[in-house]
Amino acid sequence: MSSAKREQQIRTGVNTRVIHHKENFSEETGSIMPPIFPTSTFVHGNEGGFDYTRSGNPNFRILESVLSDLEECQFATVFSSGVAAITAIVSSLKAGDLILCEENLYGCTVRLFEQVFNRFGLKTLWIDFTKANFQEVISNNKPAMIWIESPTNPLLKIIDIEEICNFSNKMNIPVVVDNTFATPLLQRPLNYGATLSVTSTTKYINGHSDALGGAVCTESAEWKKKLNFAQKALGLNPSPFDCWLITRGVKTLPLRLERQIKNASKIANQLAETPVIKSVRYPFRNDHPQCKLAKRQMALGGAIVTATINANQVQTYSFCKSLRLFKMAESLGGIESLVCHPATMTHASVPKETKLKIGITDSLIRFSVGCEDIEDLSADLNQALEIIS
């Protein structure tokens, strides 16, 4: 029996794999958790092939092994943040290249493209990928890369990854999918034909709001080589300690996400029944415009809920500040619940006219639902809603 067939036969479940990962550099000591390797350099000719931590470290390799296994792909490369992972990908392009982007992307991604790489001659074109004419736009513009999120941040639009990839792959256009909101547990973009799956490991992968990180997964050896080069040449590497923290955090990802998704579904329904709430977006609710696609493409609806309040900015801020368990803060995906005002927080750098065009208004709020008792989260929402009512 071949080793591949034998490995396939003994393939374990995802809960087991994130706990008992392949590499740990602990063989000599038997330590259950892998050690931290806080070294800047290594003796030449070592067995692991390490030379300088900017270009590789045992903690990087451990986390990359866990993430590639979770994504069920060949390669993963880790970075110091999600933005660093984006930078590594975009640095492979050249002046004059065009990136065709979904119009609703994470605000820091927009800022990076429009205010940094734009100065080096990189071009961007923003379209609504939920519209039927995207194939025509691709054919007419022949972009060097396509960049999407699904679900998007913060509007939770669901983009048909497979449809885009089926068309783009025929033209040899790489497709990048930011999979931060879904994680590989709910959606694996590479299985739908994406070239690269990028995630901010700061968020759900780590899940404890105590480390920054990013990662890119791929089946392409060529892209793996490019990403390793960017990690080293641009100094985009994470720290060994952050990789250790994220490796620890990912062990509870399935447990955390299960609880968070159950809570989020109930929160979405509660908000939808509240008169002061104008609208609610949650991918697995039947009133979501791409609900059918979400249920086909994702295993579950995720743990982010977006809502619009019948209120102005001052009242919306007041609502956010009056919440006790939902702390008003940037980021998402941690065990604690957070509330965010995208227009002035995550998407503050996006021009106002652009925000209004795509639907990021002053009355829009985004909930990252955590692992608390649902009764407590529900009560917290009720008391805050009563204040603005």
Residue pairs with C-beta under 8 A, 6 or more apart in sequence:
12 20
14 70
14 185
14 254
15 254
15 255
17 66
17 69
17 70
18 66
18 69
18 70
18 250
18 251
18 253
18 254
19 251
21 62
21 65
21 66
21 69
21 247
22 65
22 69
23 34
23 61
23 62
23 65
24 31
24 33
24 34
24 62
25 34
25 35
25 37
25 48
25 58
25 62
26 32
26 33
26 34
26 35
29 35
33 248
34 58
34 59
34 62
34 244
34 247
36 59
36 240
36 241
36 244
37 53
37 57
37 58
37 59
37 240
38 240
38 241
39 53
39 57
39 240
40 52
40 53
41 51
41 52
41 53
42 48
42 50
42 51
42 52
42 53
44 51
48 58
48 61
49 56
50 56
50 57
50 58
53 237
53 240
54 231
54 232
54 235
54 237
55 228
55 231
55 232
55 237
56 232
57 237
57 240
57 243
58 240
59 240
59 241
59 243
59 244
59 247
60 78
60 237
60 238
60 240
60 243
62 243
62 247
63 76
63 78
63 201
63 213
63 215
63 243
63 246
63 247
63 250
64 75
64 76
64 77
64 78
64 215
65 76
66 247
66 250
67 76
67 78
67 184
67 201
67 205
67 215
67 217
67 250
68 74
68 75
68 76
68 217
70 184
70 185
70 250
70 253
71 184
71 188
71 190
71 197
71 217
72 184
72 188
72 190
72 191
73 190
73 197
73 217
73 218
73 219
74 218
74 219
74 221
74 224
75 217
75 218
75 219
75 220
75 221
75 223
75 224
76 215
76 216
76 217
76 218
77 85
77 88
77 215
77 216
77 224
77 227
77 228
77 231
78 201
78 213
78 214
78 215
78 231
78 237
78 238
78 243
79 85
79 87
79 88
79 213
79 214
79 215
79 216
79 231
79 236
79 237
79 238
80 212
80 213
80 214
80 236
80 237
80 238
80 239
80 242
81 200
81 202
81 212
81 213
81 214
81 238
82 106
82 108
82 180
82 198
82 199
82 200
82 201
82 202
82 203
82 213
82 214
83 108
83 109
83 112
83 214
84 214
84 236
84 238
85 198
85 199
85 200
85 214
85 215
85 216
85 236
86 109
86 112
86 198
86 214
87 112
87 230
87 234
87 236
88 216
88 226
88 227
88 230
88 231
88 234
88 236
89 145
89 176
89 196
89 198
89 216
89 227
89 230
90 99
90 112
90 113
90 117
90 122
90 145
91 230
91 234
92 226
92 230
93 99
93 122
93 144
93 145
94 121
95 120
95 121
95 122
96 121
96 122
96 123
97 122
97 123
97 143
97 144
97 145
98 123
98 124
98 125
98 141
98 142
98 143
98 144
98 145
99 113
99 122
99 123
99 124
99 125
99 143
99 144
99 145
99 146
99 147
100 124
100 125
100 127
100 137
100 138
100 141
100 143
100 145
100 146
100 147
101 113
101 124
101 125
101 126
101 127
101 146
101 147
101 148
102 126
102 127
102 128
102 129
102 147
102 148
102 149
102 152
102 157
102 159
103 126
103 127
103 128
103 129
103 357
103 358
104 149
104 152
104 153
104 154
104 155
104 157
104 358
104 359
104 360
105 147
105 149
105 152
105 153
105 178
106 149
106 153
106 178
106 180
106 346
107 153
107 342
107 346
107 347
107 348
107 349
107 350
108 346
108 349
109 147
109 178
110 347
110 349
110 350
111 349
111 350
113 122
113 124
114 124
115 349
118 124
125 137
125 141
125 143
127 134
127 137
128 358
129 148
129 157
129 159
129 160
129 164
130 157
130 158
130 159
130 160
130 289
130 290
134 164
134 167
135 167
138 146
138 167
138 168
138 171
138 173
139 171
142 171
142 173
143 173
144 173
145 173
145 174
145 175
145 176
146 164
146 168
146 173
146 174
146 175
146 176
147 176
147 178
148 159
148 161
148 164
148 175
148 176
148 177
148 178
149 159
149 177
149 178
149 180
149 181
150 157
150 158
150 159
150 161
150 177
150 179
150 181
150 182
150 187
150 189
150 297
151 157
151 158
151 181
151 182
151 283
151 294
151 302
151 304
152 159
152 181
153 178
153 180
153 181
153 342
153 346
153 366
154 304
154 306
154 340
154 342
154 346
154 347
154 360
154 364
154 366
155 281
155 306
155 358
155 359
155 360
156 181
156 281
156 282
156 283
156 288
156 302
156 304
156 306
157 289
157 290
158 283
158 288
158 290
158 293
158 294
158 297
158 298
160 293
160 297
161 175
161 177
161 187
161 189
161 192
161 193
161 194
161 297
162 192
162 193
162 297
164 175
165 175
165 192
165 193
165 194
166 193
168 174
168 175
169 175
169 193
174 195
174 196
174 223
175 193
175 194
175 195
175 196
176 194
176 195
176 196
176 198
177 189
177 194
177 196
177 197
177 198
178 198
178 199
179 187
179 188
179 189
179 197
179 198
179 199
180 198
180 199
180 200
180 203
180 204
180 333
181 302
181 304
181 332
182 298
182 302
183 199
183 204
183 205
183 253
183 257
184 197
184 217
185 253
185 254
185 257
185 299
186 257
186 298
186 299
186 300
186 302
187 297
187 298
187 299
188 197
189 197
190 197
190 217
190 218
190 219
192 297
195 218
195 220
195 223
196 216
196 217
196 218
196 220
196 223
197 216
197 217
197 218
198 214
198 215
198 216
198 217
199 205
199 214
199 215
199 217
200 213
200 214
201 211
201 213
201 214
201 215
201 246
201 250
202 211
202 212
202 213
202 214
202 331
202 333
203 331
203 332
203 333
203 334
204 253
204 256
204 257
204 303
204 332
204 333
205 213
205 215
205 246
205 249
205 250
205 253
205 333
206 213
206 245
206 246
206 249
206 250
206 333
207 249
207 250
207 252
207 253
207 256
207 333
207 334
207 335
208 245
208 249
208 334
208 335
209 331
209 334
209 335
209 336
210 245
211 241
211 242
211 245
211 246
211 249
212 238
212 242
213 238
213 242
213 243
213 246
214 238
216 223
216 227
218 224
218 227
230 236
231 237
256 335
256 371
257 303
259 371
260 303
260 369
260 370
260 371
261 300
261 301
261 302
261 303
262 374
263 303
263 337
263 369
263 370
263 371
263 372
263 374
263 377
264 282
264 301
264 302
264 303
264 304
264 305
264 367
264 369
265 282
265 284
265 301
266 374
266 378
267 305
267 367
267 369
267 374
267 377
267 378
267 381
268 280
268 282
268 285
268 305
269 285
270 378
270 381
271 277
271 280
271 305
271 307
271 381
272 280
272 285
272 287
274 385
275 310
275 389
276 309
276 310
276 311
276 385
276 388
276 389
277 307
277 308
277 309
277 310
277 385
278 307
278 308
278 309
278 310
278 363
279 307
279 308
280 287
280 305
280 306
280 307
280 308
281 288
281 305
281 306
281 307
282 288
282 301
282 302
282 305
282 306
283 290
283 291
283 294
283 298
283 301
283 302
284 291
284 294
284 295
284 298
284 300
284 301
285 291
285 301
288 294
294 301
303 333
303 368
303 369
303 370
304 332
304 366
304 367
304 368
304 369
305 366
305 367
305 369
306 364
306 365
306 366
306 367
307 364
307 365
307 367
308 361
308 363
308 364
308 365
309 315
309 316
309 319
309 363
309 365
309 388
310 363
311 319
311 363
311 388
312 362
312 363
313 343
313 344
313 362
313 363
315 388
316 341
316 362
316 363
316 364
316 365
317 341
318 387
318 388
319 365
319 384
319 385
319 387
319 388
320 326
320 328
320 339
320 340
320 341
320 365
321 328
322 383
322 384
322 387
322 388
323 339
323 380
323 381
323 384
324 380
324 383
324 384
325 337
325 372
325 376
325 377
325 380
326 337
326 338
326 339
326 367
326 377
326 380
326 381
326 384
327 336
327 337
327 338
327 339
328 338
328 339
328 340
328 341
329 338
329 339
329 340
330 340
330 345
330 346
331 338
331 368
332 338
332 340
332 366
332 368
333 368
334 368
334 370
335 370
335 371
336 370
336 371
336 372
337 367
337 368
337 369
337 370
337 372
337 377
338 367
338 368
338 370
339 365
339 366
339 367
339 368
340 346
340 365
340 366
340 367
340 368
341 364
341 365
341 366
342 360
342 364
342 365
342 366
343 355
343 360
343 361
343 362
343 364
344 362
346 366
347 355
347 360
350 360
355 361
369 377
370 377
